[in-house]
Amino acid sequence: MSELKPPVMPLEAQPVSSNPSESTPQESSFGDILSQFEQEHKSVGGKQTVEGTVVSVTPESVVLDIGRKMEGVLSFQQLRDSGSGTIKKGDTLFVVVTGTNEEGYYELSTVKVDRPKDWTALLEAFAAKKTIAGTVVEVVKGGLRVDVGVRAFMPASRSGAKDVPEMEKLIGQEIQCRITKLDTEKEDVVVDRRIVIEEAASKAREEAFGHIKEGDVREGTVRSLTEFGAFVDIGGFDGLVHVSDMSWNRTAKPGDVVSVGDRVPVKILKINAEKRKISLGMKQLMPDPWTLAAEHFKVGDKVKGTVARLTDFGAFIELAPGVDGLIHQSEMSWSKKVRKPSDVLKVGEQVEAVVLQVNAAEHRIGLGLKQALGDPWEEAQKKFAVGTIVEAPISNLAKFGAFVDLGDGVEGMIHIGDISREKRLNHPNEVLKQGEVVKAQVIELDKERRRVRLGMKQLEPTQADHFIAEHKVGDEVSDVLVEVHASSAKVELGEGVTGYCRIKAAASANCISGSLPQHLLKKWMSRQPCRC
């Protein structure tokens, strides 16, 4: 073949856009793809063809002895692409060393990229959109000059390099590229390396995606952080670790657990093949603290914890990393109805509580704050026995009565009917006011219902008390008979005060004759006062 003339290259060449359908998915930046591609195709002492002998065959790859310290690994996908038939132990293959993997084995390839030998080969490669081999010669204005059998131009934006220093590193290297413009008359050839890299990365992702399954454990690299989680590269594609799956501890934000660039072990939780979405978990690879919760926390135990968060119905208390208990607002106070948990507790506050219930299977622990303070009704039985007289302030007034604060979370109630003997009340506020200290007597105590019933009128002197105070035994009184029975008579001693007399005693006192008939006696008694 006669020597080919190098094409006259323009000072600036416009990059040729690739097919949008061949571009990298949004979640992967070109720089990351390039980095991955270069790592996978990193040469070991320069690419060279070697003869290898098959030493073992697995469902996914073939291991070959290539005459070096370490063996090489060739994927079955590579074999299918090369058109190789059935492979068995002892067969020999010509392969190319493309790099090393994480286990230290050489990565092998059977793919051979041809270098065009004439313009006819270039035209065929251009028409078929075939990948060809070329050698980077030098950096020129706007890009690189590449030898693909003729001198070709590669725009900087299609070189796969991020900047000029990276472009300079390509000088002298053999690369793979595709012809995007070919003008034989002007001997003008433009090539694109980036599209080859992107297609290879995309193909690698598709192959890798087909091999993963839910439950797999992988090691990945944290690529980016968001408010709701972290995207982790697990080999050519990203999965999302939601913030709730990062740690058993309550995590405020992903940055508290991981940083960009961290290598982290993850478990594949869910795969959405249609949307190419993968859900990952980190905490699933750590022991679940709830498996030990039933052993560590028993009903009746006193425990200490930190208020993690407040809700409308209670407060969640962190008892151990990943284990929260709930203090319902009804378990916060003996003495008053708690309207808002924030009126009693604050986030970050250290509290002591009593374990009321444990359900490790449902991740629930019920706690009581008031129980840790002691039940005031235990002492109330001794302190407020029936008949005890108390003095205490009125805490609240209701239509049916007045509530009295007896202290230590115990409240007593004076029913409206037990406030006064003097008059009938429509509302307690007619004679009482909130905050007023009153004296009352305990007339009932019910520990089960946590109720103390008090009475004020029971402490007021009655008409009988006044009568007794004004008379003594032996005094003669003149009264009115109101009822007569066979052996006794009911006597009205005063307003609201009654007494009883024996009939014989009255007759012996010459009030009436004992021989008077009974019907006449009743008639006479109803008209005459009795002196006893």
C-alpha positions as CSV (number, residue, x, y, z in Angstrom):
1,M,0.0,0.0,0.0
2,S,1.3,3.4,-0.9
3,E,1.9,5.9,1.8
4,L,-1.3,7.8,2.7
5,K,-1.2,11.6,2.8
6,P,-2.2,13.1,6.1
7,P,-5.4,15.1,5.8
8,V,-5.3,18.9,6.0
9,M,-6.9,19.6,9.4
10,P,-8.9,22.8,10.1
11,L,-7.6,25.0,12.9
12,E,-10.8,24.4,14.9
13,A,-13.2,21.4,14.3
14,Q,-16.7,21.3,15.6
15,P,-17.4,18.2,17.8
16,V,-19.9,15.8,16.4
17,S,-22.8,15.1,18.7
18,S,-23.5,11.5,19.6
19,N,-26.9,9.9,19.5
20,P,-28.8,10.9,22.6
21,S,-30.0,7.4,23.1
22,E,-26.4,6.3,23.5
23,S,-25.6,8.9,26.1
24,T,-24.9,8.1,29.7
25,P,-27.9,8.0,32.2
26,Q,-28.3,11.2,34.1
27,E,-27.3,9.7,37.4
28,S,-23.7,9.0,36.1
29,S,-21.4,11.9,35.1
30,F,-19.1,11.4,32.2
31,G,-16.0,12.0,34.4
32,D,-17.1,9.0,36.6
33,I,-17.7,6.8,33.6
34,L,-14.3,7.7,32.1
35,S,-12.6,7.0,35.4
36,Q,-14.3,3.6,35.6
37,F,-13.5,2.8,31.9
38,E,-9.8,3.8,32.3
39,Q,-9.5,1.7,35.5
40,E,-11.0,-1.3,33.8
41,H,-8.7,-0.9,30.7
42,K,-5.6,0.2,32.6
43,S,-2.6,-1.5,30.8
44,V,-0.2,-3.7,32.6
45,G,3.2,-3.0,31.1
46,G,1.4,-2.1,27.8
47,K,-1.3,-4.1,26.2
48,Q,-0.1,-7.2,24.6
49,T,-1.5,-10.4,23.2
50,V,-0.7,-13.5,25.2
51,E,-1.6,-17.2,24.9
52,G,-3.5,-18.5,27.9
53,T,-4.5,-22.0,29.0
54,V,-8.0,-22.6,30.6
55,V,-7.5,-23.8,34.1
56,S,-11.1,-23.6,35.3
57,V,-14.6,-22.7,34.1
58,T,-17.3,-21.0,36.3
59,P,-20.9,-20.0,35.3
60,E,-19.7,-16.4,35.0
61,S,-16.1,-16.5,33.8
62,V,-13.1,-18.4,32.6
63,V,-9.7,-18.5,34.5
64,L,-6.6,-18.8,32.4
65,D,-2.9,-19.4,33.1
66,I,-1.1,-16.6,31.1
67,G,2.4,-17.4,32.3
68,R,2.5,-14.8,35.0
69,K,2.5,-14.8,38.8
70,M,-1.3,-14.3,38.8
71,E,-3.9,-15.9,36.6
72,G,-6.2,-14.0,34.4
73,V,-10.0,-13.8,34.3
74,L,-12.1,-13.7,31.1
75,S,-15.9,-13.1,31.3
76,F,-18.2,-15.3,29.3
77,Q,-19.7,-12.1,27.8
78,Q,-16.3,-11.5,26.2
79,L,-16.3,-15.0,24.8
80,R,-19.8,-14.6,23.3
81,D,-18.8,-11.2,21.8
82,S,-15.8,-12.8,20.1
83,G,-17.8,-15.7,18.7
84,S,-15.9,-18.4,20.6
85,G,-17.5,-21.8,20.9
86,T,-17.6,-24.1,23.8
87,I,-14.7,-23.7,26.2
88,K,-13.3,-26.4,28.4
89,K,-10.3,-26.9,30.8
90,G,-7.0,-27.2,28.8
91,D,-8.1,-25.1,25.8
92,T,-5.8,-22.4,24.7
93,L,-6.9,-18.8,23.8
94,F,-5.2,-15.7,22.6
95,V,-6.2,-12.8,24.9
96,V,-5.2,-9.3,25.7
97,V,-4.3,-8.1,29.2
98,T,-6.5,-5.1,30.0
99,G,-5.9,-4.5,33.7
100,T,-6.3,-6.0,37.1
101,N,-9.4,-6.5,39.3
102,E,-9.9,-5.9,43.0
103,E,-8.8,-9.5,43.8
104,G,-5.5,-8.9,42.0
105,Y,-6.3,-11.1,39.0
106,Y,-5.5,-9.9,35.5
107,E,-8.5,-8.9,33.5
108,L,-8.5,-10.3,30.0
109,S,-10.2,-9.6,26.7
110,T,-10.5,-11.4,23.4
111,V,-11.8,-8.3,21.6
112,K,-9.4,-7.2,18.9
113,V,-9.8,-3.7,17.5
114,D,-8.5,-3.4,13.9
115,R,-6.5,-0.5,12.6
116,P,-7.6,0.6,9.1
117,K,-4.9,0.0,6.4
118,D,-6.3,2.3,3.7
119,W,-9.0,4.7,2.8
120,T,-11.3,1.9,1.8
121,A,-11.1,0.4,5.3
122,L,-11.8,3.9,6.7
123,L,-14.9,4.3,4.6
124,E,-16.1,0.8,5.6
125,A,-15.5,1.6,9.3
126,F,-17.3,5.0,9.0
127,A,-20.3,3.5,7.2
128,A,-20.6,0.6,9.8
129,K,-19.9,2.9,12.7
130,K,-17.2,0.5,13.7
131,T,-14.8,1.1,16.5
132,I,-11.2,1.3,15.3
133,A,-7.8,1.6,16.9
134,G,-5.5,4.6,16.8
135,T,-2.5,6.2,18.4
136,V,-2.5,9.7,19.9
137,V,0.3,11.7,18.2
138,E,0.1,15.1,19.7
139,V,-2.0,17.9,21.2
140,V,-3.1,20.5,18.7
141,K,-5.4,23.5,18.9
142,G,-8.9,22.4,19.9
143,G,-8.0,18.7,20.4
144,L,-5.7,15.9,19.5
145,R,-4.1,14.5,16.4
146,V,-4.6,10.7,16.1
147,D,-3.0,8.2,13.8
148,V,-5.7,5.8,12.5
149,G,-3.7,4.8,9.3
150,V,-4.1,8.5,8.3
151,R,-3.8,11.6,10.4
152,A,-7.2,12.3,12.1
153,F,-8.4,15.0,14.4
154,M,-10.2,14.4,17.7
155,P,-11.9,17.4,19.3
156,A,-11.0,18.0,22.9
157,S,-14.6,17.6,24.0
158,R,-14.8,14.1,22.4
159,S,-11.4,12.9,23.8
160,G,-12.7,11.8,27.2
161,A,-10.1,13.9,28.9
162,K,-11.2,16.5,31.5
163,D,-8.4,19.0,30.8
164,V,-5.2,19.6,28.8
165,P,-2.9,17.7,31.3
166,E,-5.1,14.6,30.9
167,M,-5.0,15.1,27.1
168,E,-1.2,15.2,27.2
169,K,-1.2,11.9,29.1
170,L,-2.8,10.3,26.0
171,I,0.1,11.1,23.7
172,G,1.7,7.8,22.6
173,Q,-1.2,5.7,23.8
174,E,-3.3,3.4,21.7
175,I,-6.9,4.3,22.0
176,Q,-10.3,3.1,20.6
177,C,-12.4,5.6,18.7
178,R,-15.0,6.0,16.0
179,I,-15.0,8.0,12.8
180,T,-17.7,10.7,12.9
181,K,-16.6,12.7,9.8
182,L,-14.8,11.5,6.7
183,D,-14.1,13.6,3.6
184,T,-11.8,11.7,1.2
185,E,-11.4,14.7,-1.2
186,K,-10.1,17.0,1.5
187,E,-8.6,14.0,3.4
188,D,-10.4,15.2,6.5
189,V,-11.1,12.6,9.2
190,V,-12.6,13.4,12.6
191,V,-12.8,10.7,15.3
192,D,-14.6,10.4,18.7
193,R,-13.2,8.5,21.7
194,R,-15.8,9.6,24.2
195,I,-18.7,7.8,22.5
196,V,-16.8,4.5,22.7
197,I,-16.1,5.0,26.4
198,E,-19.8,5.9,27.0
199,E,-21.0,2.9,25.1
200,A,-18.6,0.6,26.9
201,A,-19.7,2.0,30.3
202,S,-23.3,1.7,29.4
203,K,-22.9,-1.9,28.2
204,A,-21.0,-2.7,31.4
205,R,-23.8,-1.3,33.5
206,E,-26.4,-3.3,31.6
207,E,-24.4,-6.5,32.1
208,A,-23.8,-5.8,35.8
209,F,-27.5,-4.8,36.3
210,G,-28.5,-8.2,35.0
211,H,-26.4,-10.0,37.5
212,I,-27.5,-8.4,40.7
213,K,-30.4,-9.6,42.8
214,E,-32.2,-8.6,45.9
215,G,-30.4,-9.7,49.1
216,D,-26.9,-9.3,47.5
217,V,-24.2,-7.6,49.6
218,R,-21.9,-5.3,47.7
219,E,-19.2,-2.7,48.5
220,G,-19.7,0.6,46.9
221,T,-18.5,4.2,46.8
222,V,-20.6,7.1,48.0
223,R,-21.1,9.4,45.0
224,S,-23.4,12.1,46.3
225,L,-25.5,13.1,49.3
226,T,-29.0,14.5,49.4
227,E,-31.4,15.5,52.1
228,F,-33.1,12.1,51.9
229,G,-30.1,9.7,51.5
230,A,-26.9,8.9,49.7
231,F,-26.3,7.6,46.2
232,V,-23.8,4.7,46.2
233,D,-22.0,3.3,43.1
234,I,-22.0,-0.4,43.3
235,G,-20.2,-1.1,40.0
236,G,-21.3,1.0,37.1
237,F,-24.7,2.1,38.4
238,D,-26.0,3.9,41.5
239,G,-28.3,2.8,44.2
240,L,-30.0,4.9,46.9
241,V,-29.4,4.3,50.6
242,H,-32.3,6.2,52.2
243,V,-31.5,8.0,55.4
244,S,-33.8,5.7,57.3
245,D,-31.7,2.7,56.1
246,M,-28.3,4.1,57.0
247,S,-28.2,3.3,60.7
248,W,-30.4,1.9,63.5
249,N,-29.8,5.2,65.3
250,R,-32.1,8.0,64.5
251,T,-30.2,9.9,61.8
252,A,-30.9,13.6,61.2
253,K,-29.1,13.8,57.9
254,P,-27.0,11.5,55.6
255,G,-23.8,13.6,56.2
256,D,-23.9,12.5,59.8
257,V,-23.2,8.9,58.7
258,V,-21.2,9.0,55.4
259,S,-19.2,11.3,53.2
260,V,-18.7,11.5,49.5
261,G,-15.9,9.1,48.5
262,D,-16.4,6.7,51.4
263,R,-16.3,2.9,50.6
264,V,-19.3,1.3,52.3
265,P,-20.8,-2.2,52.4
266,V,-24.5,-2.2,51.3
267,K,-27.3,-4.7,50.9
268,I,-29.6,-4.6,47.9
269,L,-33.1,-4.3,49.3
270,K,-35.2,-3.7,46.2
271,I,-34.7,-3.6,42.4
272,N,-37.0,-1.8,40.0
273,A,-35.8,-3.1,36.6
274,E,-38.2,-0.9,34.6
275,K,-37.0,2.3,36.2
276,R,-33.5,1.1,36.7
277,K,-33.7,2.0,40.4
278,I,-32.0,0.2,43.2
279,S,-32.7,0.6,46.9
280,L,-29.8,-0.1,49.2
281,G,-29.4,-0.5,53.0
282,M,-26.5,-0.2,55.4
283,K,-28.1,-0.8,58.7
284,Q,-29.4,-4.2,57.5
285,L,-25.8,-5.4,57.7
286,M,-25.6,-4.6,61.4
287,P,-27.3,-6.4,64.3
288,D,-30.9,-5.2,64.9
289,P,-30.9,-3.7,68.4
290,W,-34.5,-4.7,68.8
291,T,-33.5,-8.4,68.9
292,L,-32.0,-7.7,72.3
293,A,-34.7,-5.2,73.5
294,A,-36.9,-7.9,75.1
295,E,-33.9,-9.1,77.1
296,H,-32.7,-5.7,78.2
297,F,-36.0,-4.1,79.0
298,K,-38.6,-5.7,81.3
299,V,-42.0,-4.4,82.5
300,G,-41.6,-2.5,85.7
301,D,-37.9,-1.6,85.1
302,K,-36.8,2.0,85.7
303,V,-34.8,3.2,82.7
304,K,-33.1,6.4,81.7
305,G,-33.1,7.9,78.2
306,T,-33.0,11.1,76.1
307,V,-36.0,12.8,74.6
308,A,-35.5,12.2,70.8
309,R,-38.6,13.9,69.4
310,L,-42.0,15.1,70.4
311,T,-45.4,14.5,68.8
312,D,-49.0,15.6,69.4
313,F,-49.6,12.4,71.4
314,G,-46.4,11.9,73.4
315,A,-42.6,11.8,73.5
316,F,-40.2,9.3,72.0
317,I,-37.3,8.5,74.3
318,E,-34.0,7.0,73.0
319,L,-33.2,4.2,75.4
320,A,-30.3,2.7,73.3
321,P,-28.9,3.2,69.8
322,G,-31.8,2.3,67.5
323,V,-34.3,1.6,70.4
324,D,-36.9,4.2,71.2
325,G,-39.7,4.0,73.8
326,L,-42.9,6.1,73.8
327,I,-44.2,8.1,76.8
328,H,-47.9,8.8,76.0
329,Q,-49.1,12.1,77.2
330,S,-51.6,10.3,79.5
331,E,-48.6,8.8,81.3
332,M,-46.8,12.1,82.0
333,S,-48.6,13.4,85.1
334,W,-50.7,12.2,87.9
335,S,-52.2,15.6,88.8
336,K,-53.2,17.2,85.6
337,K,-54.3,16.4,82.0
338,V,-51.4,17.2,79.7
339,R,-52.5,19.0,76.6
340,K,-49.1,19.1,74.8
341,P,-46.1,16.9,75.6
342,S,-43.9,20.0,75.0
343,D,-45.4,21.5,78.2
344,V,-43.7,18.7,80.2
345,L,-40.6,17.6,78.2
346,K,-38.1,19.1,75.8
347,V,-36.0,17.5,73.1
348,G,-32.6,16.5,74.3
349,E,-33.7,16.3,78.0
350,Q,-32.6,13.4,80.1
351,V,-35.5,11.6,81.7
352,E,-36.2,8.6,84.0
353,A,-39.3,6.5,83.2
354,V,-40.8,3.1,84.0
355,V,-41.3,0.4,81.4
356,L,-45.0,-0.3,81.0
357,Q,-45.0,-2.7,78.1
358,V,-42.5,-4.3,75.6
359,N,-43.3,-5.6,72.1
360,A,-39.9,-6.2,70.4
361,A,-41.6,-7.8,67.3
362,E,-43.4,-4.5,66.5
363,H,-40.5,-2.3,67.8
364,R,-42.6,-0.8,70.6
365,I,-41.8,0.0,74.2
366,G,-44.4,1.8,76.3
367,L,-43.0,4.1,79.1
368,G,-44.5,6.0,82.0
369,L,-43.0,9.2,83.3
370,K,-45.4,9.7,86.2
371,Q,-44.8,6.1,87.4
372,A,-41.1,7.0,87.9
373,L,-42.1,9.7,90.4
374,G,-44.1,7.3,92.6
375,D,-47.9,6.8,92.8
376,P,-49.2,9.5,95.2
377,W,-52.3,7.4,95.8
378,E,-50.3,4.9,97.8
379,E,-49.9,7.5,100.5
380,A,-53.3,9.0,99.9
381,Q,-55.0,5.9,101.5
382,K,-53.2,6.6,104.7
383,K,-53.2,10.4,104.5
384,F,-56.9,10.9,103.6
385,A,-58.9,8.2,105.4
386,V,-62.6,8.7,105.7
387,G,-63.4,11.3,108.4
388,T,-60.1,13.2,108.0
389,I,-60.5,17.0,107.9
390,V,-58.4,18.8,105.3
391,E,-57.7,22.4,104.4
392,A,-56.7,23.0,100.8
393,P,-57.2,25.5,97.9
394,I,-59.8,25.1,95.2
395,S,-58.1,24.3,91.9
396,N,-61.2,24.4,89.7
397,L,-64.9,25.0,89.7
398,A,-67.4,23.0,87.7
399,K,-71.2,23.1,87.5
400,F,-71.5,19.9,89.6
401,G,-68.9,20.8,92.2
402,A,-65.5,22.1,93.2
403,F,-62.1,20.4,92.8
404,V,-59.6,20.8,95.7
405,D,-55.8,20.4,95.3
406,L,-54.7,18.0,98.1
407,G,-51.1,18.1,97.0
408,D,-48.7,15.4,95.5
409,G,-50.9,15.0,92.5
410,V,-54.0,14.1,94.5
411,E,-57.2,16.0,93.9
412,G,-60.5,15.9,95.9
413,M,-64.0,16.8,94.7
414,I,-66.7,18.6,96.7
415,H,-70.1,17.9,95.2
416,I,-72.4,20.9,94.9
417,G,-74.8,19.1,97.3
418,D,-72.1,18.8,100.0
419,I,-71.1,22.5,100.0
420,S,-73.7,24.1,102.2
421,R,-76.7,23.2,104.4
422,E,-78.2,26.7,104.3
423,K,-79.4,26.9,100.8
424,R,-79.7,25.1,97.5
425,L,-76.9,26.2,95.0
426,N,-77.2,26.4,91.2
427,H,-73.4,26.7,90.8
428,P,-70.5,26.4,93.3
429,N,-69.3,29.9,92.3
430,E,-72.2,31.3,94.2
431,V,-70.2,30.7,97.5
432,L,-66.7,29.6,96.4
433,K,-64.0,30.9,94.1
434,Q,-60.9,29.4,92.6
435,G,-57.8,29.6,94.8
436,E,-59.8,29.9,98.0
437,V,-58.7,27.7,100.8
438,V,-61.5,25.7,102.3
439,K,-62.0,23.2,105.1
440,A,-63.7,19.9,104.2
441,Q,-64.1,16.4,105.5
442,V,-63.2,13.2,103.6
443,I,-66.4,11.3,103.1
444,E,-65.2,8.7,100.5
445,L,-61.8,7.5,99.1
446,D,-61.7,5.2,96.1
447,K,-58.1,4.3,95.1
448,E,-59.0,2.3,92.0
449,R,-61.0,5.2,90.5
450,R,-58.5,7.7,92.1
451,R,-61.2,9.7,93.7
452,V,-61.5,11.5,97.0
453,R,-64.9,12.9,97.8
454,L,-65.1,15.7,100.3
455,G,-67.8,17.6,102.1
456,M,-68.0,21.1,103.6
457,K,-71.5,21.0,105.0
458,Q,-70.5,18.0,107.1
459,L,-68.4,20.4,109.2
460,E,-71.3,22.9,109.8
461,P,-73.1,22.6,113.1
462,T,-76.6,21.3,112.9
463,Q,-79.8,22.3,114.8
464,A,-79.3,19.3,116.9
465,D,-75.8,20.5,117.7
466,H,-77.2,23.8,118.8
467,F,-79.9,22.2,120.9
468,I,-77.5,19.9,122.6
469,A,-75.2,22.9,123.3
470,E,-78.0,24.8,125.0
471,H,-79.4,21.9,127.1
472,K,-78.1,19.4,129.6
473,V,-79.4,16.1,130.9
474,G,-82.3,16.7,133.4
475,D,-83.6,19.8,131.8
476,E,-87.4,19.9,131.4
477,V,-88.6,20.9,127.9
478,S,-92.0,21.6,126.4
479,D,-92.4,20.1,123.0
480,V,-95.0,19.1,120.4
481,L,-95.9,15.5,119.7
482,V,-95.8,14.7,116.0
483,E,-96.2,11.0,115.9
484,V,-97.5,8.3,118.3
485,H,-96.8,4.6,118.2
486,A,-97.7,1.8,120.5
487,S,-94.8,2.3,122.9
488,S,-93.3,5.6,121.9
489,A,-94.0,9.1,120.5
490,K,-92.0,11.3,118.2
491,V,-91.4,14.8,119.7
492,E,-90.4,18.0,117.9
493,L,-87.8,19.7,120.1
494,G,-87.1,22.6,117.7
495,E,-86.7,23.3,114.0
496,G,-85.1,20.3,112.5
497,V,-84.6,18.7,115.9
498,T,-86.7,15.7,117.0
499,G,-86.7,13.3,120.0
500,Y,-88.6,10.2,121.1
501,C,-90.5,9.6,124.3
502,R,-91.8,6.4,125.8
503,I,-95.6,6.3,126.4
504,K,-95.3,4.9,129.9
505,A,-92.8,7.6,130.9
506,A,-95.1,10.3,129.6
507,A,-98.1,8.8,131.5
508,S,-96.2,8.5,134.8
509,A,-95.4,12.2,134.5
510,N,-99.2,12.8,134.7
511,C,-99.3,14.2,131.2
512,I,-102.3,12.0,130.5
513,S,-104.0,9.0,132.2
514,G,-102.5,5.7,131.4
515,S,-106.0,4.2,131.2
516,L,-107.2,6.5,128.4
517,P,-108.2,4.6,125.3
518,Q,-105.6,4.7,122.5
519,H,-107.7,6.5,119.9
520,L,-108.5,9.3,122.5
521,L,-104.9,9.5,123.5
522,K,-103.8,10.2,119.9
523,K,-106.5,12.8,119.5
524,W,-105.5,14.5,122.8
525,M,-101.8,14.4,122.0
526,S,-102.4,16.1,118.6
527,R,-103.9,19.1,120.4
528,Q,-101.7,19.5,123.5
529,P,-98.1,20.2,124.1
530,C,-96.1,17.6,126.0
531,R,-93.9,18.3,128.9
532,C,-91.2,15.7,129.3
